[in-house]
């Protein structure tokens, strides 16, 4: 949606990323050094469970601080410390840690420390005396989200607990899967977002969508032109956070639909007959679809999201007589009078448009994302084989097959499986691919 980050609050994606770094060949990728120890330090200093801190961070950003760039909601860093009219976690972190905003914004370790301090400050008033009981932190995490309403807070917090249950392997940070029964407290009386009622079912234009209206301050009733174009956006933030932001009257932005990365869940926030504010001067004749994630992090673009979005786009186009081609289905960056870059180079337009037109192409299950920068692609699955190229990170790669070769060790993990890359014409160790499995699932052996 924006060249700055809209990482407002966060429901993370199901596609949890992977373990390794470039430490074995021979340096760690930029930005990951010390991230795991930063979580250790913050958890110990403020008596916040490490799994909880990592879960919140992964839900917010996939543990990527995005080079200290602010979100549209005024949030920063791995943990998305925010300063806006609804969320003051940044100023709270400054007061609690004594660290300046500049440091909390740009330094990963400080950002994590600040978030731990804020969570700690919410725990005591909530009567949380047994800090080791992860289930009892539910209300604290919900408060940290500063969501627009109870259902959105539940959406955010349930995702954090799903991540805790699944475990995390990303950016050199690992947590093992942990079964936790959340203690919902007052949220037990709050219906989860997505509970369908006769009114909400009647409100949606797309039968598969959940209705959750944006603030009336963030869109205009009616249209001043016939609908002729569907615009593809990336939220630069999370699903729950984007929903919450569009419900904030101060946002002055919205979109007709928002799609979740993990499973393709669709939320409609503005009726198609009304004008959402998503492409400035081009709002009048367009329908906007936001996709959870970040332009520079392709791990958010799951097959579930592609297929769900394509089904939605196909439905809109068929109902409204819009040609299903790239002249009428465009990225935000392609619209007139724009300064935005989404959906960015990691969006697979060829695959998406084939799906939109009713095709059933091979799913991009062989598409993976590398972890770290300077990852070496070699002519054979051997550390002594000639280097063909080095990949910037993260990079989306197409794996044609995999084979066992020289073992590679990083972050205490050893893996002897190597991926053959179609486009680079060589091999790279699976240890540098964002998937928790040593042997990539679904990929045949060479």
C-alpha positions, 0 to 999 in steps of 0.5 A: 500500500505504501512505500513506507510501512503500514505495519500497524498491528499484526496477525502473522502468516502461517508460512513460518520461515526457516532457521539458517543464516550465512554464518557457515559461508562465512558470515551472518546476513546483515541484520540478523547478528545477535537477534536471538540473543536480543530476545534472550536478554529482553526476556530475562530483563523484563521477565517476559517469556521468550516464546511470547516475545518472539511470537509477537515479533514474528506476527508483527514483522516476520522478525524484520525491522525493515531498516528502521523505516516507519509504518504509515501508522507510525510504528517501527522495528521488529516489534512495531513500537508505535506512536499515533493517536491510538497506540503509544507503545513507542513513548511508553518504551522510551519512558520505561527503558530510558532509551531515545526514540531514534535508538528504539526505532532503528536498533533491533535489540533496543526495539525488542527490549522496549517491547518487553518493557511495555509488555512487562508494564501491562502484566502487573496491572493485569494481575499476572503473577505467574509470568511463566504461564504463557496462557495467562498473557492473553490479555496483555498481548491483546492490550499490546495490539491496541486494536480498534475493537475486541474482535480485532484484538482477538484476531491479533492475539489468536495469531500470536498464540498460533505462532507460539504453538507452531514454533518459529525458525526465522532470522536466526531465531528459533522457538520450539512448538509449544502447546498452550491453552490461552486464558481468554479472560474478558475476551471469552465474551468477545466473538472472534472476528469473522463470526458471520451473522445474517446482517454481515452476510448480506453486506458483503459483495463477495460471498466468501468474505467476512464483513468488517466495516472501515471507519466512515471517515476513511471512504466516500459513499457512492461513485463518480465513475464506472468501475473498470479496474481492480488494483492489487496492493500489499499492506506493508503490515499485518492482516489484523493491523490493517483491519484495525488501521482502516477502522481508525478515523485518523487513517484516511485510507481504506480498501475494499478487501483485505486478504490474509497470508496464511490461509487466504481469509478475505475481509471486506471493509468497504462496499464495492458501490462506495469509493475506498481511498486506496489510489488517490486520484484514481479511487473513483473507478477502482476496487482495491484488494490489500494483501497481508505482507511486505513488498520486500519480504516474499515469504508473505505471498503464499499459494493460499493467498494467491488462490484466494485473491485470484478467486476474488478478482475473478468474481469481481471481474465477472460480475462487473464485466471487467476484462481479466487482463493486465490492462484492467488488473493492475498493481498500485505502482502501475496506476497514474499519479502514484508514488507507491511500489506495491505489490513489488517485484516479488509478486508473481503476476504470471501465476496470479493472472493464470489463476484469475483466468481460471487456469490451474497452474502448478502451484508455486510450491517449488518457490521458496525464499532465501534467508540472508544476503550473499548466499552462494549458488554453486555448480554442484552440491559441494562447498568446493564447487565453483560459485555461479552467483551470489543471491541478495536476500531475501530472494525468491527462487524456484527449486526444481529438485533437491539432492544430498551433498556436502553438509553445511552448518549454521546456527548450530544446525547441519543440513546436507540437502541442496536445492537445484535452482532453475533460474540460477542453474546451480545448487544452494544449501537448503539451510539458506531456504526459509523452510523449517524442514531440512528436506523441502516438502513436495520437492522431488529428489534430483 
